[in-house]
Amino acid sequence: MSYNKRSFELGSKRSVIREIFEYSKARKAEIGNDKVFDFSLGNPSVKPPEEVKEAIVSILNESDPTVVHGYTSAQGDARVRKAVSDNIAARFGVKMSPDLIYMTCGAAASLSICLKALLDKDDEVIVFAPFFTEYSVFITNADGKVVVSMPESKTFQVDVADFESRISPRTKAVIINSPNNPSGVVYTKDTVEKVCEALRRKSCEYKKDIYLIADEPYRELVYGDVEVPYIMNYYKNSLVCYSYSKSLSLPGERIGYIAVNPEADCAQEIYLAVCGAGRSLGYVCAPSLFQRVAARCVNTKVNIAPYKENRDILYGNLTDFGFECVKPDGAFYLFVKSPDVSATAFYEKAKKYELLVVPCDDFGIEGYVRIAYCVDKSAIVGSLPYFKALAQDYGL
């Protein structure tokens, strides 16, 4: 065999989300866009803030093209990293340095780099279910092993006792994702404090550093007065992976960053390992134009009112129809308990009504589906009669 088996397996079978998305495109071409209700992909439906367009035009008009489109430093342009670090310091009170910021091609690259930087072969990484499916790919690619911690059954907060029981002498890192994909749950301050306390106890017991990696593409997408605790203020051996994909509605531009906690033990060495991992993976010099756009729009946020309206319509109606849903405080996903024993069977039945939802077995929890409500309001409203019929089909 002349190719890598692991890579072949990843390439020959897309994630369940992408499979449904591809089916949706084919089905829409067959019967019409307005007749298929695709809730598969977390693709922002709200347009980028006007400041983003203004920044792009200004940069292109005012700057030397050879600079705008040329290489930056491998870890990112110094002025961009300064803008990011200043923003972190101002918002969260962390004494962040530009020399601990690494600009990346979005959160996926950030996570891949961090795991490559931290893990030795067969190190364990704990993830909190439900979790984004690609975590398993990123961890395995860094020669690590995935360990899943199951949540509290009603709130979907971290079950701290279960989590602490999963920490072993092989544990090197923990990934925390809040607001969470796929549940939309925001981990409370109490939850974060207890997770960090457990990590400190186990680090002391095993006489080793255990790292906490915060995956934060949805940080800005929270509803009401819900607080998203900033991990660096609770645990010193931490790294933050951030993306502007959702906060500025720029998923296809692939721009984000890694921030290493300045209070971490050997923070500078960790950062150099991040730089080395970025180099070995080929993730150097993130897109230069959008580095500069991010720097100019570092305090700009997308309008989340349409997401909140979609959430309220969908959650209110689905619960009225008899579905059991986890109420999301953030992100743009609704996590729905399958009325069928199998989430895949529920997906197949929903598909007959042209409702495309994502079965979440690959997210670490069986018996749930994810609905991405980052779609036009008309699609939410148009889908309701079909969800009602589906509920009646199940006798809810």
Residue pairs with C-beta under 8 A, 6 or more apart in sequence:
6 140
6 141
10 137
14 22
15 133
15 134
15 362
16 133
16 358
16 359
16 362
17 40
17 41
17 133
17 358
18 41
20 38
20 40
20 347
20 356
20 358
21 38
21 40
21 41
23 356
24 36
24 38
24 40
24 356
27 36
27 354
28 35
28 36
28 38
31 354
34 382
35 354
36 354
36 356
37 354
37 355
37 356
37 379
37 382
37 383
37 386
38 356
38 375
38 379
39 355
39 356
39 357
39 358
39 370
39 371
39 372
39 373
39 375
39 383
40 356
40 357
40 358
40 372
41 372
42 181
42 246
42 331
42 332
42 333
42 372
42 374
43 251
43 372
43 374
44 245
44 246
44 249
44 251
44 302
44 332
44 374
45 306
45 374
45 375
45 376
46 249
46 302
46 303
46 304
46 306
46 307
46 374
47 249
48 248
48 249
48 250
48 302
49 248
49 249
49 297
49 300
49 301
49 302
49 303
51 296
51 297
51 300
52 248
52 249
52 250
52 293
52 297
52 300
55 292
55 293
55 296
55 297
56 289
56 293
58 296
59 68
59 289
59 292
59 293
59 296
60 68
60 289
63 292
68 288
68 289
68 292
69 288
69 289
70 288
71 285
71 288
72 80
72 103
72 285
72 286
72 288
72 291
73 285
74 275
74 278
74 279
74 284
74 285
75 81
75 101
75 102
75 103
75 275
75 278
75 284
76 101
76 102
76 103
76 257
76 285
76 286
76 291
77 103
77 288
77 291
77 292
77 295
78 98
79 295
80 103
80 291
80 292
80 294
80 295
81 98
81 99
81 101
81 103
81 257
82 98
83 294
83 295
83 296
83 298
84 98
84 101
84 103
84 257
84 259
84 294
84 295
84 298
85 96
85 97
85 98
85 100
85 101
85 259
86 96
86 298
87 298
87 299
88 94
88 96
88 259
89 95
89 96
91 230
92 230
92 232
92 233
93 233
94 230
94 232
94 233
94 261
94 262
95 262
96 259
96 262
97 262
99 268
99 271
100 259
100 260
100 261
100 262
100 267
100 268
100 271
101 257
101 258
101 259
102 110
102 113
102 257
102 258
102 260
102 271
102 274
102 275
102 278
103 255
103 256
103 257
103 286
103 291
104 110
104 113
104 241
104 255
104 256
104 257
104 258
104 278
104 283
104 286
105 254
105 255
105 256
105 283
105 286
105 287
106 217
106 243
106 245
106 251
106 254
106 255
106 256
107 215
107 216
107 217
107 241
107 242
107 243
107 245
107 256
108 134
108 138
109 254
109 256
109 281
109 283
109 286
110 215
110 241
110 242
110 243
110 256
110 257
110 258
111 135
111 138
111 175
111 213
111 215
111 241
112 138
112 141
112 142
112 277
112 281
112 283
113 258
113 274
113 277
113 278
113 281
113 283
114 173
114 213
114 239
114 241
114 258
114 274
114 277
115 125
115 138
115 139
115 141
115 142
115 144
115 173
115 213
116 141
116 142
116 277
116 280
116 281
117 270
117 273
117 274
117 276
117 277
118 142
118 172
118 173
118 211
118 270
118 273
119 125
119 139
119 142
119 143
119 144
119 172
119 173
120 143
120 172
121 143
122 143
122 144
122 145
122 170
123 143
123 144
123 145
123 170
123 171
123 172
123 173
124 144
124 145
124 146
124 147
124 168
124 170
124 171
124 172
125 135
125 139
125 144
125 145
125 146
125 147
125 171
125 172
125 173
125 174
125 175
126 147
126 148
126 149
126 163
126 166
126 167
126 171
126 173
126 174
126 175
127 135
127 136
127 139
127 146
127 147
127 148
127 149
127 174
127 175
127 364
128 149
128 151
128 158
128 163
128 175
128 176
128 177
128 180
129 148
129 149
129 150
129 151
129 363
129 364
129 365
130 151
130 156
130 180
130 182
130 183
130 335
130 360
130 363
130 364
130 365
130 368
131 148
131 175
131 177
131 181
131 363
131 364
132 177
132 181
132 182
132 215
132 363
133 362
133 363
135 146
135 175
136 146
139 145
139 146
140 146
144 172
144 173
145 170
147 166
147 168
147 171
148 166
148 364
149 158
149 159
149 162
149 163
149 166
150 159
150 162
150 364
150 365
151 157
151 158
151 159
151 365
152 158
152 159
155 185
156 180
156 183
156 185
156 326
156 335
157 185
157 187
157 188
157 191
158 187
158 191
158 194
158 195
160 191
160 194
160 195
160 198
163 195
163 198
164 198
164 201
164 202
167 198
167 199
167 202
167 210
169 206
169 208
171 202
171 206
171 210
172 210
172 211
173 210
173 211
173 212
173 213
174 195
174 199
174 210
174 211
174 212
174 213
175 213
175 215
176 187
176 192
176 195
176 212
176 213
176 214
176 215
176 231
177 214
177 215
177 216
177 218
178 185
178 186
178 187
178 192
178 214
178 216
178 218
178 228
178 229
178 330
179 185
179 186
179 218
179 219
179 221
179 222
179 228
179 328
179 329
179 330
179 331
180 186
180 187
180 218
180 330
180 331
181 217
181 218
181 331
181 333
182 333
182 335
182 358
182 360
182 363
182 368
182 370
183 326
183 328
183 333
183 335
184 311
184 326
184 327
184 328
184 329
184 330
184 331
184 332
184 333
184 334
184 335
185 326
185 328
185 329
185 330
185 335
186 222
186 226
186 227
186 228
186 329
186 330
187 195
187 229
188 229
189 227
189 229
192 229
192 231
192 234
193 234
195 212
196 212
196 234
196 235
199 210
199 212
199 235
200 235
202 210
203 209
203 210
203 237
209 237
209 265
210 237
211 237
211 238
211 239
212 231
212 235
212 237
212 238
212 239
213 238
213 239
213 240
213 241
214 231
214 238
214 239
214 240
214 241
215 241
216 228
216 240
216 241
216 242
216 243
217 242
217 243
217 245
217 246
217 247
217 256
218 246
218 330
218 331
218 332
219 228
219 242
219 247
220 246
220 247
220 301
220 302
220 304
221 246
221 247
221 304
221 307
221 330
221 331
221 332
222 228
222 304
222 329
222 330
223 304
223 307
223 308
223 311
223 328
223 329
223 330
224 329
226 329
226 330
228 330
230 240
231 238
231 240
231 261
232 238
232 240
232 259
232 261
232 263
235 261
236 261
236 263
236 264
236 265
237 261
237 264
237 265
238 261
238 264
239 258
239 259
239 260
239 261
239 264
239 270
239 274
240 258
240 259
240 261
241 256
241 257
241 258
242 256
242 257
242 258
242 259
243 255
243 256
244 250
244 253
244 255
244 256
244 290
244 294
244 297
245 251
245 253
245 254
245 255
245 256
246 302
246 331
246 332
247 301
247 302
248 294
248 297
248 300
248 301
248 302
249 302
250 290
250 293
253 287
253 290
253 293
254 286
254 287
254 290
255 286
255 287
255 290
255 291
255 293
255 294
256 286
258 274
260 267
260 270
260 271
260 274
261 267
264 270
277 283
278 284
306 377
307 332
307 373
307 374
309 377
310 332
310 373
310 374
310 375
310 377
310 380
311 328
311 332
311 334
311 373
313 377
313 380
313 381
313 384
314 334
314 371
314 373
314 380
315 325
315 327
315 328
315 334
317 384
317 387
317 388
318 325
318 334
318 336
318 387
318 391
319 325
321 387
321 388
321 391
321 396
322 339
322 391
322 394
322 396
323 336
323 337
323 339
323 387
323 391
323 396
324 336
324 337
325 334
325 335
325 336
325 337
326 334
326 335
326 336
328 334
328 335
332 372
332 373
332 374
333 370
333 371
333 372
333 373
334 370
334 371
334 373
335 360
335 368
335 369
335 370
335 371
336 357
336 368
336 369
336 370
336 371
337 367
337 368
338 345
338 346
338 359
338 367
338 368
338 369
339 346
339 391
339 394
339 396
340 346
340 349
340 394
341 367
342 359
342 367
343 359
343 360
343 361
343 366
343 367
343 368
343 369
344 359
344 361
346 357
346 359
346 369
347 357
347 358
347 359
347 369
349 390
349 393
350 356
350 357
350 369
350 390
353 386
353 387
353 389
353 390
354 386
355 383
355 386
355 387
355 390
357 369
357 370
357 371
358 369
358 370
358 371
358 372
359 368
359 369
360 366
360 368
360 369
360 370
363 370
373 380
